[in-house]
Amino acid sequence: MKRYELKNKISISESTMAGVLHTSHIYFNPKVLSFEMSPTANILEFHQKLPFYVPTRLVEAPFVAKRLGVRHVWVKDESSRFGLPAYKILGASWATYRELETRFGPFQPWSNLDELREQLKDLDITLVTATDGNHGRAVARMARWLGLKAHVFVPDDMVHARREAIKNEGAQIEIVNGTYDDAITKLTRIGGDKYLVISDTAWEGYERVPTWIVEGYGTIFREIDEQLRTLEAEQPHLVAVQMGVGSLAASVVRHYRSPNRTTHILGVEPTHAACVLRSLEADELKEVPGPHISIMAGLNCGKPSPLAWPLLRNGLSGSVAVDDSFAEEAMRLLAQDEVISGESGAAGLAGLLAVLTERNEADTMRQKLGIDQNSTVLIISTEGATDPQAYVRIVGSMPNI
């Protein structure tokens, strides 16, 4: 193994396992804080009104636990959320509702979407967003549920299956020549009373909707708390969460870095799109120029959300950037525990594999993350097989779940 020491507790390692070169880059945060959060509305109650709501399953993963050398690993499996193969609908639905209510409300009390849609029937509104895949499909689904139109900007390298999934929700797709960040640039230029921009990243003058998206993801952790209580299981000592623009990770920080919790949080990004890690190193927002080439397509973002940044800067215990081989290994390992996880979905575990199993300094890494052989770890598998051909190529087959 080659190892290079840099400043600010950063390390880069390269190791060969089964003939495959794995690379990763790690940063440990010297100033992790807790956060006092203002109470928010009962978002879980809102989600329970949506069609076919059920909590997604919390899976105990003994094969993963053995590989990581811990007592328990729990996987929150977001491969089927309201019939969609990813968690994004939680943030998109709440943010869309709140923005509609702000612009056109207040609404009369409603108990299901039919009653809400009736109140919106005279609106000529298009929901507009930019996406690497899952968020755009979620916004399109919300538009379809509410009888509205949807327009989605996508980067030109998005795989065919994800484009078609968005089109099948009834949305109009506009392909942008460039990266996800180029699609966001297009989105920032949209204006007019007939458009509602539903973005999960913020920019100057646009923070309200991304705030609600972060809030919407909180349903995941409300469900996990209840599921662990039912199982009489302890809260996690460590949560591994994928980054992207940082909205999901911000929601993790909001929940697990409150004053009454001591949970460590590890953020995970692709090597070529490690915008959060680079920002943490510099202690200020930094951009990683594209192209962002990784099979973890949902995480191929060059700029962290400015809204999420304060929570990430002070709430993450550490951040790791990993190459695709770790994500592929994580997908195969999760399949052994009967979890279908796509490339971005498996990224949290990919980061843990890089930090805990690929280094001579594993004991030091564990100390920094506050875990040992008796610890409990939580992974959020944020998507299922959103690119089925790639899944079969990497894993070999679909598990029979």
DAQUIZI-V733358 format. One record per backbone hydrogen bond with DSSP energy under -1.0 kcal/mol. CO is the residue of the C=O (numbers start at 1). NH is the residue of the N-H. If there is no record, write none. Layout:
BEGIN
{{CO NH} {CO NH}}
END
This chain:
BEGIN
{{2 14} {4 12} {10 6} {11 26} {12 4} {13 24} {14 2} {15 22} {17 20} {20 17} {22 15} {23 323} {24 13} {25 321} {26 11} {27 319} {41 43} {42 46} {43 47} {44 48} {46 49} {47 50} {50 53} {57 77} {59 75} {61 65} {62 66} {63 67} {64 68} {65 69} {65 70} {72 377} {73 61} {74 379} {75 59} {76 381} {81 84} {84 81} {85 384} {87 90} {88 92} {89 93} {90 94} {91 95} {92 96} {93 97} {94 98} {95 99} {96 100} {97 101} {98 102} {99 103} {100 104} {101 105} {112 116} {113 117} {114 118} {120 123} {125 149} {126 196} {127 151} {128 198} {129 153} {133 137} {134 138} {135 139} {136 140} {137 141} {138 142} {139 143} {140 144} {141 145} {142 146} {143 148} {149 127} {150 172} {151 129} {152 174} {153 131} {154 176} {155 158} {159 163} {160 164} {161 165} {162 166} {163 167} {164 168} {166 169} {166 171} {167 170} {172 152} {174 154} {176 156} {176 178} {178 156} {179 183} {180 184} {181 185} {182 186} {183 187} {184 188} {186 189} {187 190} {192 195} {194 126} {196 128} {203 206} {206 203} {207 211} {208 212} {209 213} {210 214} {211 215} {212 216} {213 217} {215 218} {216 219} {217 220} {218 222} {219 223} {220 224} {221 225} {222 226} {223 227} {224 228} {225 229} {226 230} {227 231} {228 233} {229 232} {237 264} {238 378} {239 266} {241 268} {243 246} {245 305} {246 250} {247 251} {248 252} {249 253} {250 254} {251 255} {252 256} {253 257} {257 35} {258 261} {264 239} {265 317} {265 318} {266 241} {267 320} {268 243} {269 322} {270 273} {273 275} {274 278} {275 279} {276 280} {277 281} {278 282} {279 283} {279 284} {295 297} {296 299} {297 300} {299 301} {302 288} {305 309} {308 312} {309 313} {310 314} {311 315} {312 316} {314 33} {317 29} {318 267} {319 27} {320 269} {321 25} {322 271} {323 326} {324 328} {325 329} {326 330} {327 331} {328 332} {329 333} {330 334} {331 335} {332 336} {334 339} {335 338} {342 346} {344 347} {346 350} {347 351} {348 352} {349 353} {350 354} {351 355} {352 356} {353 357} {361 365} {362 366} {363 367} {364 368} {365 369} {366 371} {372 375} {375 71} {375 72} {376 237} {376 238} {377 74} {378 240} {379 76} {380 382} {381 78} {382 87} {383 342} {384 386} {387 391} {388 392} {389 393} {390 394} {391 395} {392 396} {399 401}}
END
